[in-house]
């Protein structure tokens, strides 16, 4: 199993704790991305794509189970195996993936943000 994550660049810059906490979070993301089965990409501010900004989602599947999607909004989380909904979310994910920075550029940006939060 491989984990693919796309983070909006804003979450790297928006403080959600002290500078030390933010630096630690960036270092943790960079360390996670070194794992061969974890791939973190950053959707840059320069992208006009807003798909995915309305809430988090997770696509999941595996042997002997249907593909599913977990959708999260500000008020509710929902899991569905509805094939039309899963297909729609998968297409939106592909749009995000295509707009995201490549893996190395994403990792470089995360490391730069870690330094910014350290200074």
C-alpha positions in Angstrom: 0.0 0.0 0.0 1.2 3.5 -0.8 0.1 6.7 0.7 -0.2 9.7 -1.6 -1.0 13.1 0.0 -1.5 16.5 -1.6 -1.2 19.5 0.7 -2.2 23.0 -0.2 0.8 25.3 0.1 -1.2 27.4 2.5 -1.0 24.8 5.2 2.8 25.1 5.2 2.7 28.8 5.8 -0.4 29.2 8.0 0.6 29.1 11.7 -1.3 26.5 13.7 1.1 26.6 16.6 4.3 28.2 17.7 7.2 28.6 15.3 8.9 25.7 17.0 5.8 23.5 16.4 5.5 24.5 12.8 9.2 23.8 12.2 8.8 20.4 13.8 5.7 19.7 11.6 7.6 20.6 8.5 10.6 18.4 9.5 8.1 15.5 10.2 6.6 15.9 6.7 10.0 15.9 5.2 10.9 12.8 7.1 7.7 11.0 6.1 8.4 11.8 2.4 11.7 9.8 2.7 9.7 6.6 3.1 9.4 4.8 -0.2 5.7 4.2 0.2 4.8 7.8 1.1 4.5 10.5 -1.5 3.8 14.0 -0.5 3.0 16.7 -3.0 2.3 20.4 -2.6 -0.3 22.2 -4.5 1.3 25.6 -5.1 -0.3 29.0 -4.6 0.2 29.6 -8.3 -2.4 26.9 -9.1 -5.8 28.3 -9.9 -7.3 24.9 -9.0 -9.6 25.1 -5.9 -10.7 21.4 -6.1 -10.2 19.9 -2.6 -10.1 23.2 -0.7 -13.7 22.6 0.4 -12.7 19.7 2.6 -10.3 16.7 3.0 -10.9 13.4 1.3 -9.3 10.0 1.4 -9.5 7.4 -1.4 -9.0 3.8 -0.2 -9.1 0.4 -1.7 -7.5 -3.0 -1.3 -7.8 -6.7 -2.0 -11.3 -8.1 -1.4 -12.9 -4.7 -0.7 -14.6 -2.1 -2.9 -12.9 1.2 -3.5 -14.2 3.8 -1.0 -13.9 7.4 -0.3 -14.0 9.4 2.9 -15.3 12.9 2.5 -15.0 15.5 5.2 -16.6 18.9 5.4 -16.7 21.5 8.2 -19.8 19.7 9.7 -19.6 16.1 8.8 -17.5 13.2 7.6 -18.9 10.5 5.4 -17.7 7.2 4.0 -19.1 5.8 0.8 -18.4 3.0 -1.7 -20.9 4.4 -4.2 -18.9 3.8 -7.5 -20.1 7.1 -9.1 -19.0 9.1 -6.1 -15.7 7.3 -5.9 -15.1 7.9 -9.6 -15.9 11.6 -9.2 -13.5 12.0 -6.3 -10.8 10.1 -8.1 -11.1 12.5 -11.1 -10.8 15.4 -8.8 -7.8 13.9 -7.1 -6.1 13.4 -10.5 -6.7 17.1 -11.3 -5.0 18.0 -8.0 -2.2 15.6 -8.6 -1.6 17.0 -12.1 -1.4 20.6 -10.7 0.8 19.7 -7.7 4.5 20.2 -7.7 6.7 17.2 -8.4 7.8 15.2 -5.4 11.3 16.7 -5.2 10.1 20.2 -5.6 7.4 19.6 -3.0 10.0 18.2 -0.6 12.3 21.2 -1.2 9.5 23.6 -0.5 8.7 21.8 2.8 12.3 22.0 3.8 12.4 25.7 3.0 9.3 26.3 5.1 11.0 24.3 7.9 13.9 26.7 7.8 11.6 29.7 7.6 9.8 28.5 10.8 13.2 27.9 12.5 14.5 31.4 11.9 
